[in-house]
Amino acid sequence: MYPYMTYSQLKSSAKKQMKPVTGRLIGITVIFLVLRVIVLLASSRPYLRFIKPFIPRYALSLLLTVLFGSLLGMLQIGLHYVTLKVHCNQSFSVSDIFHAFSKQAKSSFLLAAFMAAVTTVPMIPYDILSNWYAASSKAMPFMVRLFTHVPAIALAIILKLIYSQAYFLMLDFPSCPVKQLLKNSRLLMQGHKKRLLFIHLRLYLFFLIGGICTCNIGTFWIAPFTYMVNAKFYLDLITNQNSSAGKD
């Protein structure tokens, strides 16, 4: 018998667990989303257009992208912390969103910076080529765009899947070094990357349809629900891994 929970089981468990605290969880998620918007607005970087040379402008843009991405990642760690508390029937508060800033700050920042780089670095070849064509007043050929942009997105998705459990692992094992957390996430996700990808695709479709059908009102419930499913996925992975280790 397949020991891991199916998508339906993950959804059912997440719904059941969040039901008693739905209002509070929605409130905390809304605060998280507002903070996320503030960080994204701060990262718009309109001032970079005053730096004419491409290399320093692009280098600074990359640095700022990783920096602001790190802040978003640290807020995301706080939301992960809340969802783990809900699944473990522990009390939680709004201040838990800032858990990564008050505790494990160094590890949280380094891990969040790595996760931000995971989505930024693969895009570098495409960005450089795009700028070169723009400077030459030429349109980037479709095939060049296809063979630089699509592989970069695919690589970023794969890396995000591989290291998707690192935040949860850091919260569960606070004394563990960042390098070991990344390694543990790689090991934990062996054989589960495709499964998590399909779960995320179905959650995204659910989020999209739910938002359209409710004029985006439903997203206030769907957003924390997706985080709850991700937390349950992690707990399911770690529980089965511990069970397998016990049998060995």
MODELLER restraints for C-alpha pairs under 7 A, 6 or more apart:
rsr = mdl.restraints
at = mdl.atoms
rsr.add(forms.Gaussian(group=physical.xy_distance, feature=features.Distance(at['CA:4:A'], at['CA:236:A']), mean=6.58, stdev=0.5))
rsr.add(forms.Gaussian(group=physical.xy_distance, feature=features.Distance(at['CA:5:A'], at['CA:236:A']), mean=6.86, stdev=0.5))
rsr.add(forms.Gaussian(group=physical.xy_distance, feature=features.Distance(at['CA:7:A'], at['CA:199:A']), mean=6.35, stdev=0.5))
rsr.add(forms.Gaussian(group=physical.xy_distance, feature=features.Distance(at['CA:10:A'], at['CA:229:A']), mean=5.91, stdev=0.5))
rsr.add(forms.Gaussian(group=physical.xy_distance, feature=features.Distance(at['CA:10:A'], at['CA:232:A']), mean=6.38, stdev=0.5))
rsr.add(forms.Gaussian(group=physical.xy_distance, feature=features.Distance(at['CA:10:A'], at['CA:233:A']), mean=6.84, stdev=0.5))
rsr.add(forms.Gaussian(group=physical.xy_distance, feature=features.Distance(at['CA:11:A'], at['CA:229:A']), mean=6.12, stdev=0.5))
rsr.add(forms.Gaussian(group=physical.xy_distance, feature=features.Distance(at['CA:14:A'], at['CA:225:A']), mean=6.83, stdev=0.5))
rsr.add(forms.Gaussian(group=physical.xy_distance, feature=features.Distance(at['CA:14:A'], at['CA:228:A']), mean=5.53, stdev=0.5))
rsr.add(forms.Gaussian(group=physical.xy_distance, feature=features.Distance(at['CA:14:A'], at['CA:229:A']), mean=5.53, stdev=0.5))
rsr.add(forms.Gaussian(group=physical.xy_distance, feature=features.Distance(at['CA:14:A'], at['CA:232:A']), mean=6.77, stdev=0.5))
rsr.add(forms.Gaussian(group=physical.xy_distance, feature=features.Distance(at['CA:17:A'], at['CA:86:A']), mean=6.87, stdev=0.5))
rsr.add(forms.Gaussian(group=physical.xy_distance, feature=features.Distance(at['CA:17:A'], at['CA:87:A']), mean=6.12, stdev=0.5))
rsr.add(forms.Gaussian(group=physical.xy_distance, feature=features.Distance(at['CA:18:A'], at['CA:86:A']), mean=6.88, stdev=0.5))
rsr.add(forms.Gaussian(group=physical.xy_distance, feature=features.Distance(at['CA:25:A'], at['CA:224:A']), mean=6.65, stdev=0.5))
rsr.add(forms.Gaussian(group=physical.xy_distance, feature=features.Distance(at['CA:26:A'], at['CA:220:A']), mean=6.13, stdev=0.5))
rsr.add(forms.Gaussian(group=physical.xy_distance, feature=features.Distance(at['CA:26:A'], at['CA:221:A']), mean=6.14, stdev=0.5))
rsr.add(forms.Gaussian(group=physical.xy_distance, feature=features.Distance(at['CA:26:A'], at['CA:224:A']), mean=6.29, stdev=0.5))
rsr.add(forms.Gaussian(group=physical.xy_distance, feature=features.Distance(at['CA:28:A'], at['CA:94:A']), mean=5.93, stdev=0.5))
rsr.add(forms.Gaussian(group=physical.xy_distance, feature=features.Distance(at['CA:29:A'], at['CA:224:A']), mean=6.02, stdev=0.5))
rsr.add(forms.Gaussian(group=physical.xy_distance, feature=features.Distance(at['CA:36:A'], at['CA:72:A']), mean=6.37, stdev=0.5))
rsr.add(forms.Gaussian(group=physical.xy_distance, feature=features.Distance(at['CA:39:A'], at['CA:68:A']), mean=6.71, stdev=0.5))
rsr.add(forms.Gaussian(group=physical.xy_distance, feature=features.Distance(at['CA:43:A'], at['CA:68:A']), mean=6.28, stdev=0.5))
rsr.add(forms.Gaussian(group=physical.xy_distance, feature=features.Distance(at['CA:48:A'], at['CA:57:A']), mean=6.30, stdev=0.5))
rsr.add(forms.Gaussian(group=physical.xy_distance, feature=features.Distance(at['CA:51:A'], at['CA:57:A']), mean=5.68, stdev=0.5))
rsr.add(forms.Gaussian(group=physical.xy_distance, feature=features.Distance(at['CA:66:A'], at['CA:113:A']), mean=5.89, stdev=0.5))
rsr.add(forms.Gaussian(group=physical.xy_distance, feature=features.Distance(at['CA:66:A'], at['CA:116:A']), mean=5.27, stdev=0.5))
rsr.add(forms.Gaussian(group=physical.xy_distance, feature=features.Distance(at['CA:66:A'], at['CA:117:A']), mean=5.92, stdev=0.5))
rsr.add(forms.Gaussian(group=physical.xy_distance, feature=features.Distance(at['CA:67:A'], at['CA:113:A']), mean=6.80, stdev=0.5))
rsr.add(forms.Gaussian(group=physical.xy_distance, feature=features.Distance(at['CA:69:A'], at['CA:113:A']), mean=6.80, stdev=0.5))
rsr.add(forms.Gaussian(group=physical.xy_distance, feature=features.Distance(at['CA:69:A'], at['CA:116:A']), mean=5.13, stdev=0.5))
rsr.add(forms.Gaussian(group=physical.xy_distance, feature=features.Distance(at['CA:70:A'], at['CA:109:A']), mean=6.08, stdev=0.5))
rsr.add(forms.Gaussian(group=physical.xy_distance, feature=features.Distance(at['CA:70:A'], at['CA:112:A']), mean=4.58, stdev=0.5))
rsr.add(forms.Gaussian(group=physical.xy_distance, feature=features.Distance(at['CA:70:A'], at['CA:113:A']), mean=4.63, stdev=0.5))
rsr.add(forms.Gaussian(group=physical.xy_distance, feature=features.Distance(at['CA:70:A'], at['CA:116:A']), mean=6.07, stdev=0.5))
rsr.add(forms.Gaussian(group=physical.xy_distance, feature=features.Distance(at['CA:73:A'], at['CA:112:A']), mean=4.83, stdev=0.5))
rsr.add(forms.Gaussian(group=physical.xy_distance, feature=features.Distance(at['CA:74:A'], at['CA:100:A']), mean=5.50, stdev=0.5))
rsr.add(forms.Gaussian(group=physical.xy_distance, feature=features.Distance(at['CA:74:A'], at['CA:108:A']), mean=6.14, stdev=0.5))
rsr.add(forms.Gaussian(group=physical.xy_distance, feature=features.Distance(at['CA:74:A'], at['CA:109:A']), mean=6.55, stdev=0.5))
rsr.add(forms.Gaussian(group=physical.xy_distance, feature=features.Distance(at['CA:74:A'], at['CA:112:A']), mean=6.12, stdev=0.5))
rsr.add(forms.Gaussian(group=physical.xy_distance, feature=features.Distance(at['CA:75:A'], at['CA:97:A']), mean=6.02, stdev=0.5))
rsr.add(forms.Gaussian(group=physical.xy_distance, feature=features.Distance(at['CA:75:A'], at['CA:98:A']), mean=6.33, stdev=0.5))
rsr.add(forms.Gaussian(group=physical.xy_distance, feature=features.Distance(at['CA:77:A'], at['CA:100:A']), mean=6.30, stdev=0.5))
rsr.add(forms.Gaussian(group=physical.xy_distance, feature=features.Distance(at['CA:77:A'], at['CA:167:A']), mean=6.03, stdev=0.5))
rsr.add(forms.Gaussian(group=physical.xy_distance, feature=features.Distance(at['CA:78:A'], at['CA:96:A']), mean=5.70, stdev=0.5))
rsr.add(forms.Gaussian(group=physical.xy_distance, feature=features.Distance(at['CA:78:A'], at['CA:97:A']), mean=3.91, stdev=0.5))
rsr.add(forms.Gaussian(group=physical.xy_distance, feature=features.Distance(at['CA:78:A'], at['CA:98:A']), mean=5.57, stdev=0.5))
rsr.add(forms.Gaussian(group=physical.xy_distance, feature=features.Distance(at['CA:78:A'], at['CA:99:A']), mean=5.23, stdev=0.5))
rsr.add(forms.Gaussian(group=physical.xy_distance, feature=features.Distance(at['CA:78:A'], at['CA:100:A']), mean=6.03, stdev=0.5))
rsr.add(forms.Gaussian(group=physical.xy_distance, feature=features.Distance(at['CA:79:A'], at['CA:97:A']), mean=5.48, stdev=0.5))
rsr.add(forms.Gaussian(group=physical.xy_distance, feature=features.Distance(at['CA:80:A'], at['CA:168:A']), mean=6.79, stdev=0.5))
rsr.add(forms.Gaussian(group=physical.xy_distance, feature=features.Distance(at['CA:80:A'], at['CA:231:A']), mean=6.96, stdev=0.5))
rsr.add(forms.Gaussian(group=physical.xy_distance, feature=features.Distance(at['CA:81:A'], at['CA:96:A']), mean=6.93, stdev=0.5))
rsr.add(forms.Gaussian(group=physical.xy_distance, feature=features.Distance(at['CA:81:A'], at['CA:171:A']), mean=6.84, stdev=0.5))
rsr.add(forms.Gaussian(group=physical.xy_distance, feature=features.Distance(at['CA:82:A'], at['CA:92:A']), mean=6.29, stdev=0.5))
rsr.add(forms.Gaussian(group=physical.xy_distance, feature=features.Distance(at['CA:82:A'], at['CA:96:A']), mean=6.38, stdev=0.5))
rsr.add(forms.Gaussian(group=physical.xy_distance, feature=features.Distance(at['CA:83:A'], at['CA:227:A']), mean=6.82, stdev=0.5))
rsr.add(forms.Gaussian(group=physical.xy_distance, feature=features.Distance(at['CA:83:A'], at['CA:228:A']), mean=5.61, stdev=0.5))
rsr.add(forms.Gaussian(group=physical.xy_distance, feature=features.Distance(at['CA:83:A'], at['CA:231:A']), mean=6.28, stdev=0.5))
rsr.add(forms.Gaussian(group=physical.xy_distance, feature=features.Distance(at['CA:84:A'], at['CA:231:A']), mean=6.14, stdev=0.5))
rsr.add(forms.Gaussian(group=physical.xy_distance, feature=features.Distance(at['CA:85:A'], at['CA:91:A']), mean=6.71, stdev=0.5))
rsr.add(forms.Gaussian(group=physical.xy_distance, feature=features.Distance(at['CA:85:A'], at['CA:92:A']), mean=6.64, stdev=0.5))
rsr.add(forms.Gaussian(group=physical.xy_distance, feature=features.Distance(at['CA:100:A'], at['CA:108:A']), mean=5.75, stdev=0.5))
rsr.add(forms.Gaussian(group=physical.xy_distance, feature=features.Distance(at['CA:107:A'], at['CA:178:A']), mean=6.22, stdev=0.5))
rsr.add(forms.Gaussian(group=physical.xy_distance, feature=features.Distance(at['CA:111:A'], at['CA:178:A']), mean=6.31, stdev=0.5))
rsr.add(forms.Gaussian(group=physical.xy_distance, feature=features.Distance(at['CA:118:A'], at['CA:156:A']), mean=5.94, stdev=0.5))
rsr.add(forms.Gaussian(group=physical.xy_distance, feature=features.Distance(at['CA:118:A'], at['CA:159:A']), mean=6.50, stdev=0.5))
rsr.add(forms.Gaussian(group=physical.xy_distance, feature=features.Distance(at['CA:118:A'], at['CA:160:A']), mean=6.93, stdev=0.5))
rsr.add(forms.Gaussian(group=physical.xy_distance, feature=features.Distance(at['CA:119:A'], at['CA:156:A']), mean=5.01, stdev=0.5))
rsr.add(forms.Gaussian(group=physical.xy_distance, feature=features.Distance(at['CA:122:A'], at['CA:152:A']), mean=4.87, stdev=0.5))
rsr.add(forms.Gaussian(group=physical.xy_distance, feature=features.Distance(at['CA:122:A'], at['CA:155:A']), mean=6.78, stdev=0.5))
rsr.add(forms.Gaussian(group=physical.xy_distance, feature=features.Distance(at['CA:122:A'], at['CA:156:A']), mean=6.39, stdev=0.5))
rsr.add(forms.Gaussian(group=physical.xy_distance, feature=features.Distance(at['CA:123:A'], at['CA:152:A']), mean=5.45, stdev=0.5))
rsr.add(forms.Gaussian(group=physical.xy_distance, feature=features.Distance(at['CA:125:A'], at['CA:148:A']), mean=6.83, stdev=0.5))
rsr.add(forms.Gaussian(group=physical.xy_distance, feature=features.Distance(at['CA:126:A'], at['CA:148:A']), mean=5.28, stdev=0.5))
rsr.add(forms.Gaussian(group=physical.xy_distance, feature=features.Distance(at['CA:126:A'], at['CA:149:A']), mean=5.78, stdev=0.5))
rsr.add(forms.Gaussian(group=physical.xy_distance, feature=features.Distance(at['CA:130:A'], at['CA:140:A']), mean=6.68, stdev=0.5))
rsr.add(forms.Gaussian(group=physical.xy_distance, feature=features.Distance(at['CA:133:A'], at['CA:139:A']), mean=6.22, stdev=0.5))
rsr.add(forms.Gaussian(group=physical.xy_distance, feature=features.Distance(at['CA:133:A'], at['CA:140:A']), mean=5.85, stdev=0.5))
rsr.add(forms.Gaussian(group=physical.xy_distance, feature=features.Distance(at['CA:161:A'], at['CA:193:A']), mean=5.82, stdev=0.5))
rsr.add(forms.Gaussian(group=physical.xy_distance, feature=features.Distance(at['CA:162:A'], at['CA:185:A']), mean=6.54, stdev=0.5))
rsr.add(forms.Gaussian(group=physical.xy_distance, feature=features.Distance(at['CA:162:A'], at['CA:186:A']), mean=5.31, stdev=0.5))
rsr.add(forms.Gaussian(group=physical.xy_distance, feature=features.Distance(at['CA:162:A'], at['CA:189:A']), mean=5.92, stdev=0.5))
rsr.add(forms.Gaussian(group=physical.xy_distance, feature=features.Distance(at['CA:162:A'], at['CA:193:A']), mean=6.68, stdev=0.5))
rsr.add(forms.Gaussian(group=physical.xy_distance, feature=features.Distance(at['CA:163:A'], at['CA:182:A']), mean=6.17, stdev=0.5))
rsr.add(forms.Gaussian(group=physical.xy_distance, feature=features.Distance(at['CA:163:A'], at['CA:185:A']), mean=5.30, stdev=0.5))
rsr.add(forms.Gaussian(group=physical.xy_distance, feature=features.Distance(at['CA:163:A'], at['CA:186:A']), mean=6.11, stdev=0.5))
rsr.add(forms.Gaussian(group=physical.xy_distance, feature=features.Distance(at['CA:164:A'], at['CA:185:A']), mean=6.95, stdev=0.5))
rsr.add(forms.Gaussian(group=physical.xy_distance, feature=features.Distance(at['CA:165:A'], at['CA:185:A']), mean=5.26, stdev=0.5))
rsr.add(forms.Gaussian(group=physical.xy_distance, feature=features.Distance(at['CA:165:A'], at['CA:234:A']), mean=6.62, stdev=0.5))
rsr.add(forms.Gaussian(group=physical.xy_distance, feature=features.Distance(at['CA:166:A'], at['CA:181:A']), mean=5.66, stdev=0.5))
rsr.add(forms.Gaussian(group=physical.xy_distance, feature=features.Distance(at['CA:166:A'], at['CA:182:A']), mean=5.82, stdev=0.5))
rsr.add(forms.Gaussian(group=physical.xy_distance, feature=features.Distance(at['CA:166:A'], at['CA:185:A']), mean=5.39, stdev=0.5))
rsr.add(forms.Gaussian(group=physical.xy_distance, feature=features.Distance(at['CA:169:A'], at['CA:181:A']), mean=6.40, stdev=0.5))
rsr.add(forms.Gaussian(group=physical.xy_distance, feature=features.Distance(at['CA:170:A'], at['CA:176:A']), mean=6.92, stdev=0.5))
rsr.add(forms.Gaussian(group=physical.xy_distance, feature=features.Distance(at['CA:170:A'], at['CA:181:A']), mean=6.55, stdev=0.5))
rsr.add(forms.Gaussian(group=physical.xy_distance, feature=features.Distance(at['CA:203:A'], at['CA:226:A']), mean=6.58, stdev=0.5))
rsr.add(forms.Gaussian(group=physical.xy_distance, feature=features.Distance(at['CA:207:A'], at['CA:219:A']), mean=6.57, stdev=0.5))
rsr.add(forms.Gaussian(group=physical.xy_distance, feature=features.Distance(at['CA:207:A'], at['CA:222:A']), mean=6.18, stdev=0.5))
rsr.add(forms.Gaussian(group=physical.xy_distance, feature=features.Distance(at['CA:210:A'], at['CA:218:A']), mean=5.89, stdev=0.5))
rsr.add(forms.Gaussian(group=physical.xy_distance, feature=features.Distance(at['CA:210:A'], at['CA:219:A']), mean=6.72, stdev=0.5))
rsr.add(forms.Gaussian(group=physical.xy_distance, feature=features.Distance(at['CA:211:A'], at['CA:217:A']), mean=6.59, stdev=0.5))
rsr.add(forms.Gaussian(group=physical.xy_distance, feature=features.Distance(at['CA:211:A'], at['CA:218:A']), mean=5.59, stdev=0.5))
rsr.add(forms.Gaussian(group=physical.xy_distance, feature=features.Distance(at['CA:211:A'], at['CA:219:A']), mean=5.41, stdev=0.5))
